[in-house]
C-alpha cells in the first residue's frame, strides 16, 4: 500500500486486488485486537456493576445498624450518595 493514487490515475485489476488483500490482512489483524478490547471492557463493566451493587448493599446494612444502635458517624466517614 505504498502507491498513492492520483485523482485521474487508473489502477490495474492486479494492483486493486493486491491493495485490497493488504487491507483485508490489516483488518484481520486489527479485528482480533478490537474483539479482545471489547471483551475486556464488557468484563470491567460487569465487575463495576457487581461492585456497585455490593457497595450499595453494604451501605444499606451499615445505615440500618447505625440507626438501630443510635450511632451518628463522623462526617468524614459518611458514604456519599447514601
mmCIF file as gemmi writes it, N, C-alpha and C atoms, coordinates in Angstrom:
data_model
loop_
_atom_site.group_PDB
_atom_site.id
_atom_site.type_symbol
_atom_site.label_atom_id
_atom_site.label_alt_id
_atom_site.label_comp_id
_atom_site.label_asym_id
_atom_site.label_entity_id
_atom_site.label_seq_id
_atom_site.pdbx_PDB_ins_code
_atom_site.Cartn_x
_atom_site.Cartn_y
_atom_site.Cartn_z
_atom_site.occupancy
_atom_site.B_iso_or_equiv
_atom_site.pdbx_formal_charge
_atom_site.auth_seq_id
_atom_site.auth_asym_id
_atom_site.pdbx_PDB_model_num
ATOM 1 N N . UNK Axp A 1 ? 0.826 -1.188 0 1 0 ? 1 A 1
ATOM 2 C CA . UNK Axp A 1 ? 0 0 0 1 0 ? 1 A 1
ATOM 3 C C . UNK Axp A 1 ? 0.869 1.25 0 1 0 ? 1 A 1
ATOM 4 N N . UNK Axp A 2 ? 1.943 1.195 -0.724 1 0 ? 2 A 1
ATOM 5 C CA . UNK Axp A 2 ? 2.856 2.324 -0.789 1 0 ? 2 A 1
ATOM 6 C C . UNK Axp A 2 ? 2.469 3.327 -1.868 1 0 ? 2 A 1
ATOM 7 N N . UNK Axp A 3 ? 1.739 2.887 -2.857 1 0 ? 3 A 1
ATOM 8 C CA . UNK Axp A 3 ? 1.435 3.726 -4.006 1 0 ? 3 A 1
ATOM 9 C C . UNK Axp A 3 ? 0.241 4.634 -3.717 1 0 ? 3 A 1
ATOM 10 N N . UNK Axp A 4 ? 0.426 5.909 -3.992 1 0 ? 4 A 1
ATOM 11 C CA . UNK Axp A 4 ? -0.657 6.866 -3.847 1 0 ? 4 A 1
ATOM 12 C C . UNK Axp A 4 ? -1.346 7.021 -5.199 1 0 ? 4 A 1
ATOM 13 N N . UNK Axp A 5 ? -2.645 6.955 -5.204 1 0 ? 5 A 1
ATOM 14 C CA . UNK Axp A 5 ? -3.405 7.053 -6.449 1 0 ? 5 A 1
ATOM 15 C C . UNK Axp A 5 ? -3.882 8.487 -6.621 1 0 ? 5 A 1
ATOM 16 N N . UNK Axp A 6 ? -3.495 9.075 -7.744 1 0 ? 6 A 1
ATOM 17 C CA . UNK Axp A 6 ? -3.939 10.429 -8.039 1 0 ? 6 A 1
ATOM 18 C C . UNK Axp A 6 ? -5.379 10.394 -8.526 1 0 ? 6 A 1
ATOM 19 N N . UNK Axp A 7 ? -5.989 11.544 -8.58 1 0 ? 7 A 1
ATOM 20 C CA . UNK Axp A 7 ? -7.408 11.621 -8.908 1 0 ? 7 A 1
ATOM 21 C C . UNK Axp A 7 ? -7.74 11.041 -10.285 1 0 ? 7 A 1
ATOM 22 N N . UNK Axp A 8 ? -6.943 11.322 -11.287 1 0 ? 8 A 1
ATOM 23 C CA . UNK Axp A 8 ? -7.237 10.867 -12.649 1 0 ? 8 A 1
ATOM 24 C C . UNK Axp A 8 ? -6.433 9.638 -13.052 1 0 ? 8 A 1
ATOM 25 N N . UNK Axp A 9 ? -5.758 9.03 -12.144 1 0 ? 9 A 1
ATOM 26 C CA . UNK Axp A 9 ? -4.924 7.882 -12.473 1 0 ? 9 A 1
ATOM 27 C C . UNK Axp A 9 ? -5.737 6.599 -12.341 1 0 ? 9 A 1
ATOM 28 N N . UNK Axp A 10 ? -5.531 5.697 -13.274 1 0 ? 10 A 1
ATOM 29 C CA . UNK Axp A 10 ? -6.222 4.416 -13.242 1 0 ? 10 A 1
ATOM 30 C C . UNK Axp A 10 ? -5.3 3.355 -12.669 1 0 ? 10 A 1
ATOM 31 N N . UNK Axp A 11 ? -5.875 2.37 -12.003 1 0 ? 11 A 1
ATOM 32 C CA . UNK Axp A 11 ? -5.079 1.262 -11.493 1 0 ? 11 A 1
ATOM 33 C C . UNK Axp A 11 ? -5.522 -0.016 -12.189 1 0 ? 11 A 1
ATOM 34 N N . UNK Axp A 12 ? -4.608 -0.942 -12.212 1 0 ? 12 A 1
ATOM 35 C CA . UNK Axp A 12 ? -4.938 -2.216 -12.847 1 0 ? 12 A 1
ATOM 36 C C . UNK Axp A 12 ? -5.684 -3.094 -11.857 1 0 ? 12 A 1
ATOM 37 N N . UNK Axp A 13 ? -6.311 -4.108 -12.391 1 0 ? 13 A 1
ATOM 38 C CA . UNK Axp A 13 ? -7.026 -5.071 -11.543 1 0 ? 13 A 1
ATOM 39 C C . UNK Axp A 13 ? -6.058 -5.734 -10.568 1 0 ? 13 A 1
ATOM 40 N N . UNK Axp A 14 ? -4.863 -6.037 -11.046 1 0 ? 14 A 1
ATOM 41 C CA . UNK Axp A 14 ? -3.856 -6.685 -10.2 1 0 ? 14 A 1
ATOM 42 C C . UNK Axp A 14 ? -3.482 -5.777 -9.024 1 0 ? 14 A 1
ATOM 43 N N . UNK Axp A 15 ? -3.296 -4.487 -9.297 1 0 ? 15 A 1
ATOM 44 C CA . UNK Axp A 15 ? -2.981 -3.541 -8.23 1 0 ? 15 A 1
ATOM 45 C C . UNK Axp A 15 ? -4.142 -3.435 -7.242 1 0 ? 15 A 1
ATOM 46 N N . UNK Axp A 16 ? -5.344 -3.432 -7.789 1 0 ? 16 A 1
ATOM 47 C CA . UNK Axp A 16 ? -6.523 -3.348 -6.926 1 0 ? 16 A 1
ATOM 48 C C . UNK Axp A 16 ? -6.621 -4.565 -6.018 1 0 ? 16 A 1
ATOM 49 N N . UNK Axp A 17 ? -6.445 -5.743 -6.589 1 0 ? 17 A 1
ATOM 50 C CA . UNK Axp A 17 ? -6.528 -6.983 -5.814 1 0 ? 17 A 1
ATOM 51 C C . UNK Axp A 17 ? -5.439 -7.015 -4.751 1 0 ? 17 A 1
ATOM 52 N N . UNK Axp A 18 ? -4.229 -6.605 -5.121 1 0 ? 18 A 1
ATOM 53 C CA . UNK Axp A 18 ? -3.121 -6.586 -4.158 1 0 ? 18 A 1
ATOM 54 C C . UNK Axp A 18 ? -3.42 -5.627 -3.011 1 0 ? 18 A 1
ATOM 55 N N . UNK Axp A 19 ? -3.906 -4.453 -3.35 1 0 ? 19 A 1
ATOM 56 C CA . UNK Axp A 19 ? -4.212 -3.453 -2.327 1 0 ? 19 A 1
ATOM 57 C C . UNK Axp A 19 ? -5.336 -3.926 -1.411 1 0 ? 19 A 1
ATOM 58 N N . UNK Axp A 20 ? -6.388 -4.473 -1.986 1 0 ? 20 A 1
ATOM 59 C CA . UNK Axp A 20 ? -7.492 -4.944 -1.14 1 0 ? 20 A 1
ATOM 60 C C . UNK Axp A 20 ? -7.062 -6.119 -0.273 1 0 ? 20 A 1
ATOM 61 N N . UNK Axp A 21 ? -6.179 -6.967 -0.777 1 0 ? 21 A 1
ATOM 62 C CA . UNK Axp A 21 ? -5.674 -8.08 0.022 1 0 ? 21 A 1
ATOM 63 C C . UNK Axp A 21 ? -4.889 -7.549 1.231 1 0 ? 21 A 1
ATOM 64 N N . UNK Axp A 22 ? -4.069 -6.52 0.99 1 0 ? 22 A 1
ATOM 65 C CA . UNK Axp A 22 ? -3.312 -5.913 2.091 1 0 ? 22 A 1
ATOM 66 C C . UNK Axp A 22 ? -4.256 -5.302 3.125 1 0 ? 22 A 1
ATOM 67 N N . UNK Axp A 23 ? -5.292 -4.647 2.64 1 0 ? 23 A 1
ATOM 68 C CA . UNK Axp A 23 ? -6.266 -4.04 3.554 1 0 ? 23 A 1
ATOM 69 C C . UNK Axp A 23 ? -6.976 -5.119 4.368 1 0 ? 23 A 1
ATOM 70 N N . UNK Axp A 24 ? -7.359 -6.207 3.719 1 0 ? 24 A 1
ATOM 71 C CA . UNK Axp A 24 ? -8.023 -7.299 4.43 1 0 ? 24 A 1
ATOM 72 C C . UNK Axp A 24 ? -7.105 -7.933 5.464 1 0 ? 24 A 1
ATOM 73 N N . UNK Axp A 25 ? -5.814 -8.054 5.139 1 0 ? 25 A 1
ATOM 74 C CA . UNK Axp A 25 ? -4.859 -8.613 6.1 1 0 ? 25 A 1
ATOM 75 C C . UNK Axp A 25 ? -4.766 -7.736 7.347 1 0 ? 25 A 1
ATOM 76 N N . UNK Axp A 26 ? -4.669 -6.424 7.124 1 0 ? 26 A 1
ATOM 77 C CA . UNK Axp A 26 ? -4.608 -5.492 8.256 1 0 ? 26 A 1
ATOM 78 C C . UNK Axp A 26 ? -5.91 -5.552 9.049 1 0 ? 26 A 1
ATOM 79 N N . UNK Axp A 27 ? -7.026 -5.618 8.358 1 0 ? 27 A 1
ATOM 80 C CA . UNK Axp A 27 ? -8.326 -5.692 9.023 1 0 ? 27 A 1
ATOM 81 C C . UNK Axp A 27 ? -8.424 -6.936 9.902 1 0 ? 27 A 1
ATOM 82 N N . UNK Axp A 28 ? -7.963 -8.065 9.407 1 0 ? 28 A 1
ATOM 83 C CA . UNK Axp A 28 ? -8 -9.298 10.204 1 0 ? 28 A 1
ATOM 84 C C . UNK Axp A 28 ? -7.138 -9.195 11.45 1 0 ? 28 A 1
ATOM 85 N N . UNK Axp A 29 ? -5.993 -8.529 11.335 1 0 ? 29 A 1
ATOM 86 C CA . UNK Axp A 29 ? -5.117 -8.343 12.499 1 0 ? 29 A 1
ATOM 87 C C . UNK Axp A 29 ? -5.8 -7.443 13.523 1 0 ? 29 A 1
ATOM 88 N N . UNK Axp A 30 ? -6.357 -6.34 13.058 1 0 ? 30 A 1
ATOM 89 C CA . UNK Axp A 30 ? -6.977 -5.364 13.954 1 0 ? 30 A 1
ATOM 90 C C . UNK Axp A 30 ? -8.257 -5.918 14.57 1 0 ? 30 A 1
ATOM 91 N N . UNK Axp A 31 ? -9.007 -6.698 13.806 1 0 ? 31 A 1
ATOM 92 C CA . UNK Axp A 31 ? -10.295 -7.215 14.271 1 0 ? 31 A 1
ATOM 93 C C . UNK Axp A 31 ? -10.145 -8.04 15.548 1 0 ? 31 A 1
ATOM 94 N N . UNK Axp A 32 ? -9.129 -8.883 15.619 1 0 ? 32 A 1
ATOM 95 C CA . UNK Axp A 32 ? -8.949 -9.698 16.823 1 0 ? 32 A 1
ATOM 96 C C . UNK Axp A 32 ? -8.577 -8.833 18.023 1 0 ? 32 A 1
ATOM 97 N N . UNK Axp A 33 ? -7.78 -7.792 17.781 1 0 ? 33 A 1
ATOM 98 C CA . UNK Axp A 33 ? -7.422 -6.882 18.874 1 0 ? 33 A 1
ATOM 99 C C . UNK Axp A 33 ? -8.645 -6.13 19.387 1 0 ? 33 A 1
ATOM 100 N N . UNK Axp A 34 ? -9.479 -5.673 18.479 1 0 ? 34 A 1
ATOM 101 C CA . UNK Axp A 34 ? -10.691 -4.948 18.868 1 0 ? 34 A 1
ATOM 102 C C . UNK Axp A 34 ? -11.638 -5.867 19.636 1 0 ? 34 A 1
ATOM 103 N N . UNK Axp A 35 ? -11.763 -7.109 19.188 1 0 ? 35 A 1
ATOM 104 C CA . UNK Axp A 35 ? -12.625 -8.062 19.892 1 0 ? 35 A 1
ATOM 105 C C . UNK Axp A 35 ? -12.114 -8.304 21.305 1 0 ? 35 A 1
ATOM 106 N N . UNK Axp A 36 ? -10.797 -8.381 21.465 1 0 ? 36 A 1
ATOM 107 C CA . UNK Axp A 36 ? -10.197 -8.566 22.786 1 0 ? 36 A 1
ATOM 108 C C . UNK Axp A 36 ? -10.479 -7.357 23.679 1 0 ? 36 A 1
ATOM 109 N N . UNK Axp A 37 ? -10.341 -6.166 23.126 1 0 ? 37 A 1
ATOM 110 C CA . UNK Axp A 37 ? -10.614 -4.945 23.897 1 0 ? 37 A 1
ATOM 111 C C . UNK Axp A 37 ? -12.088 -4.891 24.298 1 0 ? 37 A 1
ATOM 112 N N . UNK Axp A 38 ? -12.986 -5.228 23.389 1 0 ? 38 A 1
ATOM 113 C CA . UNK Axp A 38 ? -14.42 -5.238 23.708 1 0 ? 38 A 1
ATOM 114 C C . UNK Axp A 38 ? -14.728 -6.213 24.831 1 0 ? 38 A 1
ATOM 115 N N . UNK Axp A 39 ? -14.117 -7.38 24.795 1 0 ? 39 A 1
ATOM 116 C CA . UNK Axp A 39 ? -14.347 -8.378 25.844 1 0 ? 39 A 1
ATOM 117 C C . UNK Axp A 39 ? -13.871 -7.858 27.191 1 0 ? 39 A 1
ATOM 118 N N . UNK Axp A 40 ? -12.714 -7.205 27.203 1 0 ? 40 A 1
ATOM 119 C CA . UNK Axp A 40 ? -12.199 -6.655 28.467 1 0 ? 40 A 1
ATOM 120 C C . UNK Axp A 40 ? -13.097 -5.547 29 1 0 ? 40 A 1
ATOM 121 N N . UNK Axp A 41 ? -13.546 -4.678 28.115 1 0 ? 41 A 1
ATOM 122 C CA . UNK Axp A 41 ? -14.43 -3.591 28.547 1 0 ? 41 A 1
ATOM 123 C C . UNK Axp A 41 ? -15.719 -4.161 29.126 1 0 ? 41 A 1
ATOM 124 N N . UNK Axp A 42 ? -16.281 -5.169 28.477 1 0 ? 42 A 1
ATOM 125 C CA . UNK Axp A 42 ? -17.5 -5.793 28.992 1 0 ? 42 A 1
ATOM 126 C C . UNK Axp A 42 ? -17.257 -6.431 30.353 1 0 ? 42 A 1
ATOM 127 N N . UNK Axp A 43 ? -16.104 -7.064 30.525 1 0 ? 43 A 1
ATOM 128 C CA . UNK Axp A 43 ? -15.766 -7.672 31.815 1 0 ? 43 A 1
ATOM 129 C C . UNK Axp A 43 ? -15.653 -6.608 32.896 1 0 ? 43 A 1
ATOM 130 N N . UNK Axp A 44 ? -14.934 -5.512 32.595 1 0 ? 44 A 1
ATOM 131 C CA . UNK Axp A 44 ? -14.79 -4.441 33.578 1 0 ? 44 A 1
ATOM 132 C C . UNK Axp A 44 ? -16.135 -3.797 33.888 1 0 ? 44 A 1
ATOM 133 N N . UNK Axp A 45 ? -16.985 -3.677 32.893 1 0 ? 45 A 1
ATOM 134 C CA . UNK Axp A 45 ? -18.318 -3.117 33.112 1 0 ? 45 A 1
ATOM 135 C C . UNK Axp A 45 ? -19.123 -4.002 34.054 1 0 ? 45 A 1
ATOM 136 N N . UNK Axp A 46 ? -19.071 -5.309 33.824 1 0 ? 46 A 1
ATOM 137 C CA . UNK Axp A 46 ? -19.775 -6.245 34.705 1 0 ? 46 A 1
ATOM 138 C C . UNK Axp A 46 ? -19.229 -6.175 36.123 1 0 ? 46 A 1
ATOM 139 N N . UNK Axp A 47 ? -17.896 -6.106 36.25 1 0 ? 47 A 1
ATOM 140 C CA . UNK Axp A 47 ? -17.286 -6.027 37.583 1 0 ? 47 A 1
ATOM 141 C C . UNK Axp A 47 ? -17.705 -4.74 38.283 1 0 ? 47 A 1
ATOM 142 N N . UNK Axp A 48 ? -17.766 -3.635 37.537 1 0 ? 48 A 1
ATOM 143 C CA . UNK Axp A 48 ? -18.185 -2.362 38.11 1 0 ? 48 A 1
ATOM 144 C C . UNK Axp A 48 ? -19.61 -2.452 38.642 1 0 ? 48 A 1
ATOM 145 N N . UNK Axp A 49 ? -20.503 -3.035 37.862 1 0 ? 49 A 1
ATOM 146 C CA . UNK Axp A 49 ? -21.901 -3.166 38.286 1 0 ? 49 A 1
ATOM 147 C C . UNK Axp A 49 ? -22.014 -4.037 39.537 1 0 ? 49 A 1
ATOM 148 N N . UNK Axp A 50 ? -21.28 -5.13 39.583 1 0 ? 50 A 1
ATOM 149 C CA . UNK Axp A 50 ? -21.314 -6.015 40.757 1 0 ? 50 A 1
ATOM 150 C C . UNK Axp A 50 ? -20.774 -5.29 41.978 1 0 ? 50 A 1
ATOM 151 N N . UNK Axp A 51 ? -19.644 -4.581 41.823 1 0 ? 51 A 1
ATOM 152 C CA . UNK Axp A 51 ? -19.065 -3.845 42.95 1 0 ? 51 A 1
ATOM 153 C C . UNK Axp A 51 ? -19.994 -2.734 43.426 1 0 ? 51 A 1
ATOM 154 N N . UNK Axp A 52 ? -20.64 -2.056 42.483 1 0 ? 52 A 1
ATOM 155 C CA . UNK Axp A 52 ? -21.591 -1.001 42.843 1 0 ? 52 A 1
ATOM 156 C C . UNK Axp A 52 ? -22.756 -1.591 43.634 1 0 ? 52 A 1
ATOM 157 N N . UNK Axp A 53 ? -23.279 -2.725 43.167 1 0 ? 53 A 1
ATOM 158 C CA . UNK Axp A 53 ? -24.391 -3.386 43.848 1 0 ? 53 A 1
ATOM 159 C C . UNK Axp A 53 ? -23.977 -3.816 45.251 1 0 ? 53 A 1
ATOM 160 N N . UNK Axp A 54 ? -22.793 -4.429 45.382 1 0 ? 54 A 1
ATOM 161 C CA . UNK Axp A 54 ? -22.311 -4.858 46.699 1 0 ? 54 A 1
ATOM 162 C C . UNK Axp A 54 ? -22.055 -3.667 47.617 1 0 ? 54 A 1
ATOM 163 N N . UNK Axp A 55 ? -21.542 -2.581 47.056 1 0 ? 55 A 1
ATOM 164 C CA . UNK Axp A 55 ? -21.295 -1.378 47.845 1 0 ? 55 A 1
ATOM 165 C C . UNK Axp A 55 ? -22.606 -0.802 48.38 1 0 ? 55 A 1
ATOM 166 N N . UNK Axp A 56 ? -23.629 -0.781 47.548 1 0 ? 56 A 1
ATOM 167 C CA . UNK Axp A 56 ? -24.937 -0.288 47.994 1 0 ? 56 A 1
ATOM 168 C C . UNK Axp A 56 ? -25.53 -1.185 49.075 1 0 ? 56 A 1
ATOM 169 N N . UNK Axp A 57 ? -25.39 -2.502 48.912 1 0 ? 57 A 1
ATOM 170 C CA . UNK Axp A 57 ? -25.881 -3.431 49.938 1 0 ? 57 A 1
ATOM 171 C C . UNK Axp A 57 ? -25.178 -3.177 51.272 1 0 ? 57 A 1
ATOM 172 N N . UNK Axp A 58 ? -23.864 -3.014 51.22 1 0 ? 58 A 1
ATOM 173 C CA . UNK Axp A 58 ? -23.096 -2.778 52.439 1 0 ? 58 A 1
ATOM 174 C C . UNK Axp A 58 ? -23.486 -1.447 53.077 1 0 ? 58 A 1
ATOM 175 N N . UNK Axp A 59 ? -23.657 -0.42 52.255 1 0 ? 59 A 1
ATOM 176 C CA . UNK Axp A 59 ? -24.05 0.886 52.782 1 0 ? 59 A 1
ATOM 177 C C . UNK Axp A 59 ? -25.413 0.807 53.462 1 0 ? 59 A 1
ATOM 178 N N . UNK Axp A 60 ? -26.351 0.071 52.871 1 0 ? 60 A 1
ATOM 179 C CA . UNK Axp A 60 ? -27.672 -0.089 53.488 1 0 ? 60 A 1
ATOM 180 C C . UNK Axp A 60 ? -27.578 -0.832 54.815 1 0 ? 60 A 1
ATOM 181 N N . UNK Axp A 61 ? -26.764 -1.87 54.875 1 0 ? 61 A 1
ATOM 182 C CA . UNK Axp A 61 ? -26.61 -2.636 56.117 1 0 ? 61 A 1
ATOM 183 C C . UNK Axp A 61 ? -26.006 -1.762 57.215 1 0 ? 61 A 1
ATOM 184 N N . UNK Axp A 62 ? -24.976 -0.995 56.853 1 0 ? 62 A 1
ATOM 185 C CA . UNK Axp A 62 ? -24.326 -0.129 57.84 1 0 ? 62 A 1
ATOM 186 C C . UNK Axp A 62 ? -25.301 0.94 58.321 1 0 ? 62 A 1
ATOM 187 N N . UNK Axp A 63 ? -26.065 1.523 57.408 1 0 ? 63 A 1
ATOM 188 C CA . UNK Axp A 63 ? -27.04 2.557 57.792 1 0 ? 63 A 1
ATOM 189 C C . UNK Axp A 63 ? -28.072 2.002 58.765 1 0 ? 63 A 1
ATOM 190 N N . UNK Axp A 64 ? -28.567 0.798 58.491 1 0 ? 64 A 1
ATOM 191 C CA . UNK Axp A 64 ? -29.541 0.178 59.399 1 0 ? 64 A 1
ATOM 192 C C . UNK Axp A 64 ? -28.94 -0.067 60.776 1 0 ? 64 A 1
ATOM 193 N N . UNK Axp A 65 ? -27.714 -0.573 60.802 1 0 ? 65 A 1
ATOM 194 C CA . UNK Axp A 65 ? -27.061 -0.82 62.095 1 0 ? 65 A 1
ATOM 195 C C . UNK Axp A 65 ? -26.859 0.48 62.865 1 0 ? 65 A 1
ATOM 196 N N . UNK Axp A 66 ? -26.435 1.53 62.155 1 0 ? 66 A 1
ATOM 197 C CA . UNK Axp A 66 ? -26.223 2.815 62.817 1 0 ? 66 A 1
ATOM 198 C C . UNK Axp A 66 ? -27.539 3.364 63.372 1 0 ? 66 A 1
ATOM 199 N N . UNK Axp A 67 ? -28.598 3.294 62.583 1 0 ? 67 A 1
ATOM 200 C CA . UNK Axp A 67 ? -29.895 3.789 63.049 1 0 ? 67 A 1
ATOM 201 C C . UNK Axp A 67 ? -30.408 2.966 64.221 1 0 ? 67 A 1
ATOM 202 N N . UNK Axp A 68 ? -30.274 1.652 64.138 1 0 ? 68 A 1
ATOM 203 C CA . UNK Axp A 68 ? -30.76 0.759 65.194 1 0 ? 68 A 1
ATOM 204 C C . UNK Axp A 68 ? -30.028 0.996 66.508 1 0 ? 68 A 1
ATOM 205 N N . UNK Axp A 69 ? -28.737 1.272 66.426 1 0 ? 69 A 1
ATOM 206 C CA . UNK Axp A 69 ? -27.939 1.464 67.637 1 0 ? 69 A 1
ATOM 207 C C . UNK Axp A 69 ? -27.756 2.927 68.009 1 0 ? 69 A 1
ATOM 208 N N . UNK Axp A 70 ? -28.369 3.842 67.269 1 0 ? 70 A 1
ATOM 209 C CA . UNK Axp A 70 ? -28.292 5.263 67.597 1 0 ? 70 A 1
ATOM 210 C C . UNK Axp A 70 ? -26.911 5.853 67.379 1 0 ? 70 A 1
ATOM 211 N N . UNK Axp A 71 ? -26.186 5.343 66.435 1 0 ? 71 A 1
ATOM 212 C CA . UNK Axp A 71 ? -24.829 5.825 66.162 1 0 ? 71 A 1
ATOM 213 C C . UNK Axp A 71 ? -24.894 6.891 65.072 1 0 ? 71 A 1
ATOM 214 N N . UNK Axp A 72 ? -24.215 8 65.326 1 0 ? 72 A 1
ATOM 215 C CA . UNK Axp A 72 ? -24.073 9.04 64.316 1 0 ? 72 A 1
ATOM 216 C C . UNK Axp A 72 ? -22.611 9.053 63.884 1 0 ? 72 A 1
ATOM 217 N N . UNK Axp A 73 ? -22.328 8.618 62.666 1 0 ? 73 A 1
ATOM 218 C CA . UNK Axp A 73 ? -20.935 8.555 62.22 1 0 ? 73 A 1
ATOM 219 C C . UNK Axp A 73 ? -20.384 9.95 61.958 1 0 ? 73 A 1
ATOM 220 N N . UNK Axp A 74 ? -19.065 10.104 62.105 1 0 ? 74 A 1
ATOM 221 C CA . UNK Axp A 74 ? -18.456 11.391 61.769 1 0 ? 74 A 1
ATOM 222 C C . UNK Axp A 74 ? -18.659 11.709 60.281 1 0 ? 74 A 1
ATOM 223 N N . UNK Axp A 75 ? -18.67 12.98 59.975 1 0 ? 75 A 1
ATOM 224 C CA . UNK Axp A 75 ? -18.929 13.432 58.601 1 0 ? 75 A 1
ATOM 225 C C . UNK Axp A 75 ? -17.965 12.805 57.593 1 0 ? 75 A 1
ATOM 226 N N . UNK Axp A 76 ? -16.697 12.674 57.955 1 0 ? 76 A 1
ATOM 227 C CA . UNK Axp A 76 ? -15.706 12.147 57.011 1 0 ? 76 A 1
ATOM 228 C C . UNK Axp A 76 ? -15.889 10.651 56.729 1 0 ? 76 A 1
ATOM 229 N N . UNK Axp A 77 ? -16.682 9.956 57.551 1 0 ? 77 A 1
ATOM 230 C CA . UNK Axp A 77 ? -16.912 8.532 57.34 1 0 ? 77 A 1
ATOM 231 C C . UNK Axp A 77 ? -18.248 8.229 56.669 1 0 ? 77 A 1
ATOM 232 N N . UNK Axp A 78 ? -19.018 9.266 56.364 1 0 ? 78 A 1
ATOM 233 C CA . UNK Axp A 78 ? -20.295 9.051 55.692 1 0 ? 78 A 1
ATOM 234 C C . UNK Axp A 78 ? -20.057 8.587 54.26 1 0 ? 78 A 1
ATOM 235 N N . UNK Axp A 79 ? -20.917 7.697 53.799 1 0 ? 79 A 1
ATOM 236 C CA . UNK Axp A 79 ? -20.822 7.201 52.436 1 0 ? 79 A 1
ATOM 237 C C . UNK Axp A 79 ? -21.593 8.156 51.544 1 0 ? 79 A 1
ATOM 238 N N . UNK Axp A 80 ? -20.908 8.689 50.529 1 0 ? 80 A 1
ATOM 239 C CA . UNK Axp A 80 ? -21.563 9.664 49.657 1 0 ? 80 A 1
ATOM 240 C C . UNK Axp A 80 ? -22.667 9 48.856 1 0 ? 80 A 1
ATOM 241 N N . UNK Axp A 81 ? -23.736 9.724 48.639 1 0 ? 81 A 1
ATOM 242 C CA . UNK Axp A 81 ? -24.86 9.211 47.873 1 0 ? 81 A 1
ATOM 243 C C . UNK Axp A 81 ? -25.845 8.418 48.706 1 0 ? 81 A 1
ATOM 244 N N . UNK Axp A 82 ? -25.597 8.221 49.953 1 0 ? 82 A 1
ATOM 245 C CA . UNK Axp A 82 ? -26.493 7.431 50.807 1 0 ? 82 A 1
ATOM 246 C C . UNK Axp A 82 ? -27.087 8.331 51.872 1 0 ? 82 A 1
